[in-house]
Amino acid sequence: MEKHRFKRWQVCLTLGMIILCGMIISIAGASFFSLYSPVEQNAAIRLEAPSYEHLLGTDHFGRDMLSRTLHGGKTTLVSTTAALTAALTIGLFIGLLTGMFHDTLIDIVFIRIIDVLMAFPFIVLAMVVTALFGISLTNLLLVVVAVWWVPFARLTRSIVLQAKNDTTVEAARVLGAKKHTIAVRELLPKAIAPVLIQATFEMGNLVLSISALSFLGLGAQPPAPEWGSMLADGRAQFLEAPHILMGPAIFIIFTVLALNLIGEGLRDWLDPFEILRI
């Protein structure tokens, strides 16, 4: 059983890292892998099928789809990483704070806020914010951060509540350590691994959510390349030229797959006593 588990997390983690690194290298080297501008239009080659010159073909404006897909990946992955980092930081801080001050006014207030955010549909909130402040990727990311810290805060809080009675924490308290010192040196390290595991799964969800909202017109706006907006931009020509959707769709699928594989591998590696998931 343990031997099977070892092979499982190793394969998942390795395969996920290979796929993700390949995606990152191709996106980071977008200008090297495609010599065309992602926004340059050429009506003479509109809706051209994949060829040696245009590996993923061209769209209805004659723009190179490989270039748009790779440059769009920068927008999607950078915005996703930035939003996840901010949400993770806020969630860790609030989770530590509410866990340390359990059953106090601080804890009660934040728990009520968490309940409200969990009950309020994320897409509806995104629509409300963009309607009030305008449609842009920045506004969309602010909505994401405002909501996505909740799962990290809940997980961190539950870990802190369980770890507060550990012998190491009790010893630090007896030795006169202050609450913020206990939180940073004793409780935060216990929460880091589970929260990072959750972050890999949440990043995949974020890629899908940001792409979906951009597909609905609430995120990045054309002609700026972004995977979700590219899918929306090319859906009208799908039956005539299905290759238009091939690039962004494949990159979204493989990005989410890689992140889920990494999450599975990290979960089994860092939590060896958990029951094996089949």
Backbone torsions as a table, in degrees:
resi	resn	phi	psi	omega
1	MET	NA	-47.7	-178.7
2	GLU	-67.4	-36.3	178.5
3	LYS	-65.1	-42.4	177.7
4	HIS	-62.6	-40.5	179.3
5	ARG	-62.9	-44.0	-178.9
6	PHE	-59.4	-45.6	-179.5
7	LYS	-65.4	-34.9	-177.0
8	ARG	-66.5	-51.5	-178.4
9	TRP	-67.6	-33.4	-179.3
10	GLN	-66.8	-43.9	179.3
11	VAL	-65.5	-45.4	-179.4
12	CYS	-61.1	-47.5	-176.8
13	LEU	-66.5	-43.5	-178.9
14	THR	-65.6	-47.1	-179.0
15	LEU	-63.9	-42.5	178.8
16	GLY	-62.7	-41.8	-179.9
17	MET	-67.2	-38.4	179.2
18	ILE	-63.5	-46.7	-179.7
19	ILE	-63.9	-46.8	-177.2
20	LEU	-65.6	-41.8	178.7
21	CYS	-63.9	-39.2	177.0
22	GLY	-62.5	-40.7	178.1
23	MET	-64.9	-45.6	-177.6
24	ILE	-64.8	-42.1	179.6
25	ILE	-62.6	-44.7	-179.0
26	SER	-66.1	-37.8	-179.8
27	ILE	-73.0	-43.5	179.3
28	ALA	-63.7	-33.1	179.0
29	GLY	-98.4	34.2	-176.7
30	ALA	-56.2	-41.5	-178.7
31	SER	-68.7	-24.6	178.8
32	PHE	-82.2	-42.2	-177.0
33	PHE	-78.1	-20.8	177.1
34	SER	-140.0	123.7	-176.2
35	LEU	-87.1	-1.9	-177.0
36	TYR	-93.1	151.6	175.8
37	SER	-74.2	141.6	-179.8
38	PRO	-72.7	-13.6	-178.1
39	VAL	-117.2	-4.2	-179.1
40	GLU	-72.1	128.7	-177.7
41	GLN	-101.6	145.4	177.5
42	ASN	-147.2	97.0	-175.2
43	ALA	-62.3	-21.9	-177.2
44	ALA	-69.4	-21.0	-177.9
45	ILE	-121.2	27.0	-177.9
46	ARG	-64.6	140.3	178.6
47	LEU	57.2	32.1	177.5
48	GLU	-74.0	137.1	-179.5
49	ALA	-69.1	160.7	178.1
50	PRO	-54.0	136.0	-178.3
51	SER	-147.7	-177.4	180.0
52	TYR	-64.6	-38.2	-179.6
53	GLU	-75.9	-36.0	179.8
54	HIS	-126.8	94.6	-170.8
55	LEU	-61.9	-30.9	177.7
56	LEU	-110.9	14.3	178.7
57	GLY	78.6	-166.3	178.7
58	THR	-128.8	161.2	-179.7
59	ASP	-94.2	-168.9	-175.0
60	HIS	-71.8	-6.5	172.9
61	PHE	-106.4	4.2	-179.5
62	GLY	79.3	18.2	179.2
63	ARG	-86.7	142.5	-178.8
64	ASP	-68.5	122.8	-174.6
65	MET	-74.5	-30.9	177.3
66	LEU	-65.2	-44.7	178.7
67	SER	-62.9	-42.9	-179.5
68	ARG	-66.5	-38.1	180.0
69	THR	-65.9	-44.8	-178.1
70	LEU	-69.5	-44.8	178.0
71	HIS	-68.6	-32.9	175.7
72	GLY	-65.6	-30.5	176.7
73	GLY	-63.3	-33.6	176.1
74	LYS	-61.4	-45.4	180.0
75	THR	-62.4	-47.6	-176.3
76	THR	-66.8	-49.5	-174.6
77	LEU	-72.8	-38.7	178.9
78	VAL	-65.8	-45.2	179.6
79	SER	-65.8	-38.9	178.0
80	THR	-64.6	-45.3	179.8
81	THR	-63.4	-42.5	179.4
82	ALA	-63.8	-45.0	-179.9
83	ALA	-65.0	-41.8	-179.5
84	LEU	-66.0	-40.6	179.6
85	THR	-62.0	-44.8	179.0
86	ALA	-65.0	-44.4	179.9
87	ALA	-65.2	-38.6	179.0
88	LEU	-64.7	-43.5	179.4
89	THR	-63.0	-46.8	179.2
90	ILE	-63.6	-43.7	-179.2
91	GLY	-63.1	-42.1	177.7
92	LEU	-62.4	-45.1	-178.5
93	PHE	-63.0	-48.7	-178.1
94	ILE	-68.2	-37.0	177.4
95	GLY	-62.6	-43.6	176.2
96	LEU	-64.4	-41.9	-177.5
97	LEU	-64.4	-48.5	-178.7
98	THR	-69.7	-33.0	178.0
99	GLY	-69.6	-39.2	179.7
100	MET	-70.3	-33.9	-178.1
101	PHE	-111.3	51.3	-178.7
102	HIS	-61.4	138.1	177.8
103	ASP	66.1	17.7	173.6
104	THR	-101.6	178.5	-179.7
105	LEU	-61.0	-38.0	179.2
106	ILE	-60.3	-47.2	-179.3
107	ASP	-62.7	-46.2	-177.3
108	ILE	-62.9	-43.7	-178.9
109	VAL	-63.0	-47.7	-178.1
110	PHE	-68.5	-34.2	177.3
111	ILE	-64.3	-39.7	177.3
112	ARG	-65.8	-40.0	177.3
113	ILE	-62.1	-43.5	178.7
114	ILE	-61.4	-42.7	178.9
115	ASP	-61.2	-41.7	-179.7
116	VAL	-65.7	-45.3	-178.8
117	LEU	-65.9	-34.9	178.2
118	MET	-70.3	-31.4	-178.4
119	ALA	-82.4	-22.7	-176.1
120	PHE	-87.5	123.8	-178.8
121	PRO	-59.8	131.5	-176.6
122	PHE	-62.7	-43.1	-178.0
123	ILE	-64.7	-38.9	178.6
124	VAL	-63.3	-42.3	178.1
125	LEU	-62.3	-41.4	178.4
126	ALA	-62.4	-40.8	178.7
127	MET	-64.5	-42.1	-179.4
128	VAL	-63.6	-46.9	-177.7
129	VAL	-64.7	-45.2	-179.8
130	THR	-67.3	-31.7	176.9
131	ALA	-68.0	-35.6	-177.9
132	LEU	-81.5	-40.0	-171.6
133	PHE	-113.7	0.2	177.9
134	GLY	101.2	153.5	-178.9
135	ILE	-86.1	119.5	175.9
136	SER	-163.3	159.2	179.0
137	LEU	-66.4	-33.1	179.1
138	THR	-62.9	-46.9	178.7
139	ASN	-62.9	-37.8	178.1
140	LEU	-63.7	-41.4	-180.0
141	LEU	-67.0	-35.0	176.8
142	LEU	-63.7	-38.7	176.3
143	VAL	-65.1	-42.1	179.7
144	VAL	-59.9	-47.6	-179.4
145	VAL	-64.2	-38.9	-177.6
146	ALA	-64.8	-21.1	-177.4
147	VAL	-109.8	-36.0	-167.1
148	TRP	-78.2	-6.7	176.8
149	TRP	-75.0	-16.4	-173.6
150	VAL	-59.7	-51.9	-179.3
151	PRO	-61.4	-34.1	178.4
152	PHE	-69.4	-39.1	178.6
153	ALA	-65.9	-42.7	-179.9
154	ARG	-63.3	-44.9	-179.6
155	LEU	-65.1	-45.8	-180.0
156	THR	-61.7	-43.2	-179.8
157	ARG	-61.1	-44.2	-179.9
158	SER	-64.7	-37.8	178.4
159	ILE	-67.4	-42.1	179.8
160	VAL	-63.8	-41.7	179.6
161	LEU	-62.7	-35.8	178.6
162	GLN	-75.2	-35.3	-174.1
163	ALA	-85.9	-11.1	-176.8
164	LYS	-62.9	-24.6	-178.5
165	ASN	-99.2	8.4	176.8
166	ASP	-65.3	154.9	-178.4
167	THR	-63.1	-36.1	-179.4
168	THR	-65.8	-38.6	179.2
169	VAL	-69.8	-42.5	178.1
170	GLU	-62.2	-40.2	179.3
171	ALA	-64.3	-42.2	178.3
172	ALA	-64.1	-37.9	179.4
173	ARG	-66.9	-40.8	179.4
174	VAL	-65.6	-35.2	-179.5
175	LEU	-76.5	-0.5	174.8
176	GLY	92.6	15.1	179.4
177	ALA	-66.9	141.3	179.3
178	LYS	-75.8	163.1	-175.1
179	LYS	-61.6	-41.4	-178.6
180	HIS	-68.8	-31.2	176.5
181	THR	-68.4	-42.7	177.1
182	ILE	-62.7	-41.2	-178.7
183	ALA	-63.1	-44.1	-174.8
184	VAL	-79.0	-41.3	-172.9
185	ARG	-91.7	-26.4	-175.9
186	GLU	-109.7	-44.4	-172.9
187	LEU	-88.7	-40.8	-178.9
188	LEU	-59.4	-45.2	178.3
189	PRO	-60.0	-30.2	179.2
190	LYS	-71.9	-25.1	-177.4
191	ALA	-92.4	-19.2	-172.8
192	ILE	-59.6	-51.7	-175.2
193	ALA	-60.6	-52.5	178.4
194	PRO	-60.2	-37.7	-178.9
195	VAL	-69.0	-39.7	178.1
196	LEU	-65.6	-37.5	175.8
197	ILE	-61.2	-46.6	177.9
198	GLN	-62.9	-34.8	-178.2
199	ALA	-63.3	-34.3	179.2
200	THR	-65.9	-41.0	176.9
201	PHE	-68.8	-40.8	-178.7
202	GLU	-66.8	-30.7	178.6
203	MET	-65.6	-39.4	174.8
204	GLY	-61.4	-42.7	177.0
205	ASN	-63.7	-36.3	179.4
206	LEU	-66.2	-41.5	177.3
207	VAL	-58.4	-45.0	178.7
208	LEU	-65.4	-43.0	-176.7
209	SER	-67.0	-46.3	-179.9
210	ILE	-65.3	-40.3	177.7
211	SER	-65.5	-40.6	-179.9
212	ALA	-65.2	-41.7	-179.8
213	LEU	-71.3	-34.2	173.5
214	SER	-66.9	-35.6	176.0
215	PHE	-61.3	-36.1	178.6
216	LEU	-80.7	-2.4	177.2
217	GLY	91.1	15.4	-177.1
218	LEU	-102.3	-0.6	-177.4
219	GLY	-119.1	-126.8	-179.8
220	ALA	-62.0	140.9	-176.6
221	GLN	-108.8	141.5	175.7
222	PRO	-58.7	150.1	8.3
223	PRO	-88.7	5.6	179.2
224	ALA	-59.8	128.8	-179.0
225	PRO	-74.2	130.9	174.7
226	GLU	-157.2	139.7	-169.3
227	TRP	-56.3	-45.5	-178.8
228	GLY	-66.1	-45.7	179.8
229	SER	-67.9	-29.8	176.5
230	MET	-66.8	-39.5	176.8
231	LEU	-63.8	-41.3	178.7
232	ALA	-67.0	-38.6	-176.8
233	ASP	-68.2	-29.5	-175.2
234	GLY	-102.0	-0.3	-175.4
235	ARG	-66.7	-28.5	-179.3
236	ALA	-67.8	-27.3	-179.7
237	GLN	-102.7	15.3	-173.8
238	PHE	-60.9	-46.2	-178.2
239	LEU	-68.0	-33.1	-179.8
240	GLU	-78.6	-39.0	-177.0
241	ALA	-144.1	79.8	-176.3
242	PRO	-62.9	-17.2	-179.8
243	HIS	-65.3	-16.9	-179.6
244	ILE	-60.6	-36.1	-176.9
245	LEU	-91.6	-9.4	-172.4
246	MET	-63.6	-45.9	-175.9
247	GLY	-62.2	-61.3	-178.8
248	PRO	-62.1	-35.4	-179.6
249	ALA	-65.2	-44.9	-179.8
250	ILE	-64.6	-41.6	-178.5
251	PHE	-67.7	-38.2	176.6
252	ILE	-63.4	-46.6	-178.0
253	ILE	-60.8	-47.4	-176.2
254	PHE	-73.4	-30.7	176.0
255	THR	-65.7	-47.3	179.3
256	VAL	-64.9	-41.0	178.0
257	LEU	-60.3	-46.0	-179.3
258	ALA	-62.2	-43.9	-179.4
259	LEU	-66.0	-39.1	177.8
260	ASN	-67.5	-38.1	177.1
261	LEU	-65.0	-42.1	177.7
262	ILE	-63.7	-41.8	177.6
263	GLY	-61.8	-42.8	177.7
264	GLU	-62.4	-44.3	-179.7
265	GLY	-64.8	-43.8	178.9
266	LEU	-64.8	-39.2	-179.3
267	ARG	-62.7	-44.8	-179.6
268	ASP	-73.1	-29.7	-179.2
269	TRP	-75.8	-46.2	-174.9
270	LEU	-85.7	-10.0	178.9
271	ASP	-128.7	66.7	-172.9
272	PRO	-67.9	-14.3	-178.1
273	PHE	-93.2	-3.1	179.6
274	GLU	-74.7	148.0	179.6
275	ILE	-60.1	135.5	-176.5
276	LEU	-60.2	130.8	175.9
277	ARG	-91.5	129.1	-179.4
278	ILE	-93.9	NA	NA
